[in-house]
Amino acid sequence: MSSAEVVTPDQLLKELEAQGRMPIMRIGQALVSLGMVTEEQLEAALAQQQLDRSVPLGETLVRMGVVSRSQLQLALVRKMGYPLVNLQLFPPAAEALRKISHGVARRLQVMPLMIHEGRLVLALDDPASRHAAIDEVEFIGQMKVVPVIGQCRDLDDVLQKAYEKIGAQAEGRPAAADPMSIDFDLAGTSELLETLEKEVRAPADEDAPIEQSDNSLVRMINSMIQEAHREGVSDIHIESYPGREKTRIRFRRDGRLYTYLELPPSYRNAIVARVKIMCDLDISEKRKPQDGKINFAKFSPQHRIELRVATIPTTSGLEDVVMRILASAKPIALDALGLSGRNLARLTEAIERPYGMVLCVGPTGSGKTTTLHSALMHINTPERKIWTAEDPIEITQAGLRQVQINPRIDWTFAKALRAFVRADPDVIMVGEIRDDETAKMAIEASLTGHLVLSTLHTNSAPETVTRLLDMGMDPFNFADSLLAVLAQRLVRRLCTHCISSRPLTPEEIDELVSDYLNAYAVKASPSDREGVVASWERRHARDGRLMSFSSAGCKQCKDTGFRGRVGIHELMLMSKGLRRLVQGGARAEEIQQAALREGMRTLRQDGIAKVLSGQTTIDEVRATSNV
């Protein structure tokens, strides 16, 4: 790479092409290889940087007096390949200058040079250390930046002359008109919304770029993520609407969506662009969906939060963003999942078997992955080798060998399973059975001496069996390999701070009994009904009476009456009789009736037990489970 100064666009393009062919090198390595820094000095600087992560390594070395800024620049040019541009001679393109205002360029001390392949080529003094400035230009210009090194005697003078040539204001936008130079104290949503409402610009200017400063929309987004995590929110939805309609942000908590705040329409592009920058997505691509991940600790070191991000193109050339806050890094103990005592004992027995297959089924967001990780935690001992294939890895455990699936490079669940079988496993967890190849591999692995855990999107335990047979599984191999199927749903839990109870009326008890017995194909006799009520009274009665529970709503539950969620479960353990039915290709209804005779309880029945124990309401159970 030549260190000669670049003065023309053609020279710059050649230098950028040459930089792309250079091996990637860190600034510390570059300085050591040029003899400007010793290994000891580098180690000392790295130790110093640990104390303040916000200061880049190059800047830390300059502050320590180990290297000068000119030496740092020389290392960037010679060893890292950054083109060196003479800004006093280089002719900047008008389209590049228009991407950011003169005021922003002066404040950040950067110079837009040209647009190449949909990216803005930007000159600044130290590209390796100026990540915040680069992020801000990407946010304002809504396109990716290619940084280069700019040299001149007086950058302010160069910028003034360049912007005057394109007819821009000499000093850029007046400070008072900068809609983002607001100090958000972020005390609450209402204060933030009030501040933003005051700054709504005229309709004719609604799509103009919004500048970003330290006290800007960036802080609002950071605060929003922190608040969502603090409140136990699972998803953040950013919804853009055309014209003068406000941009709406909604939170999903305990399975229900509610509006968090509404922003002026002038902020719709800016908020989407900022989220894209946070997860390194293409800002200029608005026609296709994109997905990525935010490691929030990069933006707020004290908050170790990960978010999975999906952008979806919508009408009128707009985009929506959905951010899933990934589950906490630690799994939940198996006995804290809300399983009934009988289901817990039977599931524990199944996962402690040396080989076979255990499936956890239910719709998206029903807690299947959490349950499987709880099961793995129970059997995770030094004597066992456990491999997991997941997409994405949401929960981590010491002792597990966890693998991230990547379909883009053809690294699928089936291929991971095939690799695991050759890697001496005791237990294999497959995030999801999505196709017949994965299902066949899972059955084969469970028949060859391994315990296999996986998930499937089916409605009930008996339906899971018929679904896999419909996918072409061999009935005899499948029946031999399957140990248990756990179907589950999540229902909202009654708030314990405002819960109250009253005795159930005979009519209400009768209705619950009918609901409970509806799963059986035969009509229930009066003795059957009496037996059900007697069993409920033994387990749930207070002073000899069954109770109805409700929560009026309070500050703790934000007046909803619910706080958190609890699982309802349907556990089907395989027996000789059920295996014969599977081998004979029986229908789901026949399998369900046989399993009920052997002691299985349906989702609805388990839910009614949780209603009687004061954990949830019958309406919640009915909304999430079939009879």
C-alpha positions, 0 to 999 in steps of 0.5 A, spaced: 500 500 500 502 506 497 503 512 503 502 517 497 497 522 498 491 521 494 488 528 490 483 525 485 477 520 485 480 515 481 486 515 485 482 514 491 478 508 488 484 504 487 487 505 494 480 503 497 481 497 492 488 495 494 486 496 502 480 491 500 486 486 499 490 487 505 490 482 511 486 485 517 490 487 522 489 491 529 492 498 530 496 495 536 499 489 531 500 495 526 504 499 531 508 494 534 510 491 527 513 498 525 517 498 532 513 504 535 510 501 541 513 495 545 509 489 547 510 491 554 507 498 552 501 495 548 500 490 554 500 496 559 495 500 554 490 494 553 490 494 561 488 501 561 483 501 556 479 495 560 478 501 565 475 505 560 472 501 554 469 508 551 476 510 549 479 506 543 486 503 544 489 508 539 487 514 543 489 511 549 496 510 547 496 517 545 494 519 552 499 515 555 504 519 551 507 512 548 505 515 540 504 521 537 498 522 533 502 523 526 505 516 528 498 513 529 496 516 522 502 513 519 501 506 522 494 506 519 496 508 512 502 503 512 500 497 516 492 498 515 491 500 508 487 506 510 488 511 504 491 518 505 487 524 502 489 531 501 483 534 503 486 541 500 486 538 493 481 533 493 474 535 489 469 532 494 462 530 490 456 535 491 452 528 493 456 526 498 456 533 501 449 533 501 448 527 506 450 531 512 450 538 513 456 543 514 454 544 521 455 536 523 461 536 519 464 541 523 462 538 529 465 531 528 471 534 524 469 530 518 469 531 510 464 527 506 468 525 499 464 521 494 459 516 494 461 509 491 457 503 491 452 505 495 457 507 501 459 514 503 467 515 503 468 519 509 475 523 511 477 523 518 483 524 522 483 517 525 478 512 522 480 506 527 478 511 534 472 515 531 467 509 531 462 514 534 463 519 529 462 514 523 456 511 527 453 518 527 454 520 520 451 513 518 445 515 522 444 522 519 446 520 512 442 513 512 448 509 509 454 505 510 461 509 511 467 507 508 472 511 512 479 514 510 484 518 513 484 526 511 490 531 512 489 538 511 492 545 515 485 547 517 479 543 516 474 548 518 476 552 512 476 546 507 469 545 509 467 552 509 469 552 501 466 546 499 459 547 502 459 554 499 460 551 492 454 547 493 450 553 496 449 550 503 449 555 509 456 557 511 455 555 518 450 549 517 443 549 520 443 554 526 443 550 533 436 552 535 433 549 529 437 542 531 431 538 533 435 533 536 439 537 541 434 536 546 437 534 553 432 528 554 432 526 562 428 520 560 425 520 567 419 517 563 415 516 557 410 522 558 416 527 559 419 524 553 413 524 548 412 531 550 419 533 548 418 530 542 412 533 540 414 540 541 419 539 536 415 536 530 417 539 524 413 542 518 410 537 513 414 539 507 420 537 511 418 530 514 423 526 511 429 531 512 435 527 515 435 528 523 441 530 526 444 526 532 448 528 538 450 526 545 443 528 548 438 525 542 434 520 539 440 515 540 439 516 548 431 515 547 432 508 544 437 506 549 433 508 554 427 504 551 431 498 551 433 498 558 426 500 560 423 494 556 428 489 559 427 492 566 419 491 565 420 483 563 418 485 556 419 480 550 419 484 544 419 491 542 415 493 535 416 499 532 411 500 527 411 506 521 405 509 518 405 513 512 403 521 511 402 525 518 401 518 522 405 517 528 410 512 529 408 507 534 412 503 539 409 497 542 411 492 548 409 485 548 409 483 556 406 477 558 404 475 551 400 481 550 402 488 546 401 495 549 403 501 546 409 504 549 409 511 546 408 514 539 413 519 536 412 524 531 412 522 523 419 526 522 422 520 526 420 514 523 426 513 518 431 516 524 429 510 529 429 505 524 436 507 521 439 507 528 436 500 530 439 498 523 446 501 525 446 498 532 446 491 529 450 492 523 445 492 517 444 495 511 441 502 512 440 503 504 436 497 503 429 498 504 426 493 500 428 486 503 427 484 510 433 483 514 435 480 520 441 481 525 443 481 533 444 487 538 449 486 543 447 492 547 453 492 552 456 495 546 452 501 547 451 501 555 456 497 558 452 496 565 447 492 561 448 485 558 442 485 554 442 481 547 436 483 542 434 479 535 432 484 530 428 483 524 426 489 519 420 488 515 418 492 509 411 495 509 407 499 505 409 506 502 416 504 502 416 504 510 419 499 514 417 496 521 422 493 526 421 487 531 426 486 537 426 480 541 429 481 547 433 474 548 432 470 555 437 471 560 443 467 560 441 462 566 436 456 565 431 455 570 431 449 575 426 444 572 422 444 579 421 452 578 417 451 571 410 450 574 409 443 572 405 439 577 408 434 582 406 428 577 408 431 571 415 433 574 416 426 577 414 423 570 418 428 566 424 427 570 424 420 569 424 420 562 430 425 561 434 421 566 434 415 561 440 413 557 437 413 550 431 415 547 427 421 544 423 427 549 420 432 545 417 439 547 411 441 543 407 448 542 407 454 538 412 459 538 413 463 544 410 458 549 417 456 552 419 450 549 427 452 549 426 454 556 423 447 558 429 443 554 434 447 557 431 446 564 431 439 563 439 439 560 441 443 567 438 437 571 442 432 567 448 436 566 453 433 570 461 432 568 460 424 566 455 426 561 457 430 554 452 434 551 451 437 544 446 442 543 444 445 536 440 452 536 438 457 532 439 462 536 443 460 542 438 464 547 441 460 554 448 458 555 450 453 560 457 451 563 458 444 561 454 444 554 457 444 547 453 449 544 453 450 536 449 456 532 446 453 526 447 458 520 442 455 514 445 461 509 452 457 509 448 450 509 449 449 516 443 446 518 440 442 524 440 435 520 448 436 519 449 438 526 446 432 528 450 428 523 456 431 526 454 430 533 453 423 532 460 422 530 463 426 536 461 421 542 455 424 545 451 422 551 445 427 550 443 431 544 439 437 544 436 439 537 433 446 537 427 444 532 425 439 528 423 442 521 424 437 516 424 430 515 431 429 514 432 432 521 426 428 524 430 421 521 437 423 524 434 424 531 430 418 531 436 414 528 441 418 534 436 416 539 436 408 537 443 408 537 444 409 544 443 417 545 438 421 549 435 426 544 431 432 546 428 437 541 422 441 539 416 441 534 410 446 532 404 442 534 398 443 538 398 437 543 402 431 545 398 426 541 398 430 535 406 430 535 406 423 534 401 423 527 405 429 525 412 425 525 408 419 522 405 424 516 413 426 515 414 419 513 418 416 519 418 409 520 412 407 525 416 402 528 423 405 529 419 412 532 415 408 537 421 405 539 425 411 540 420 416 543 420 416 551 415 422 552 412 428 549 411 434 553 406 439 550 405 446 553 403 453 553 404 460 557 398 463 560 398 470 564 399 469 572 395 473 577 398 478 580 400 476 587 400 483 590 392 484 589 389 477 588 383 476 592 378 470 593 371 468 594 368 461 594 366 458 588 358 457 587 355 450 585 354 452 578 361 455 577 364 448 580 359 444 575 361 448 569 369 447 571 367 439 572 364 439 565 370 443 562 375 438 565 371 432 563 370 434 556 376 431 554 374 424 555 370 421 549 365 417 553 359 421 557 361 422 564 357 419 570 355 423 576 360 418 580 365 421 575 363 428 576 363 427 584 370 424 584 373 430 580 370 434 585 373 430 591 380 430 588 380 438 587 377 439 594 383 434 597 388 438 593 385 445 592 380 447 598 380 452 603 376 451 609 373 445 605 371 450 599 374 451 592 375 458 591 375 463 585 381 468 584 381 474 581 386 480 581 383 487 581 389 491 578 395 495 582 401 499 581 405 492 581 402 489 575 400 496 572 393 495 573 392 489 569 391 484 574 397 479 571 404 479 572 408 474 569 406 467 566 405 460 568 406 454 564 400 449 563 402 442 561 400 436 557 405 430 558 404 423 554 409 418 556 410 412 552 407 405 554 407 398 551 399 400 549 401 407 546 407 404 542 402 398 539 397 404 537 403 408 534 406 402 530 399 401 527 398 408 525 392 410 530 389 417 529 391 422 534 384 421 538 385 414 539 392 415 542 389 421 546 384 417 549 389 411 551 394 416 554 388 419 558 386 412 561 393 411 563 393 418 567 395 423 562 392 430 563 390 435 557 393 442 557 385 444 559 385 439 565 392 442 567 390 449 566 384 448 570 388 445 576 392 452 576 386 456 576 383 452 582 390 453 585 390 461 584 395 462 579 391 464 573 384 465 570 379 460 566 379 465 561 386 465 560 386 457 560 381 457 555 384 462 550 390 458 550 388 451 550 383 446 546 379 441 550 
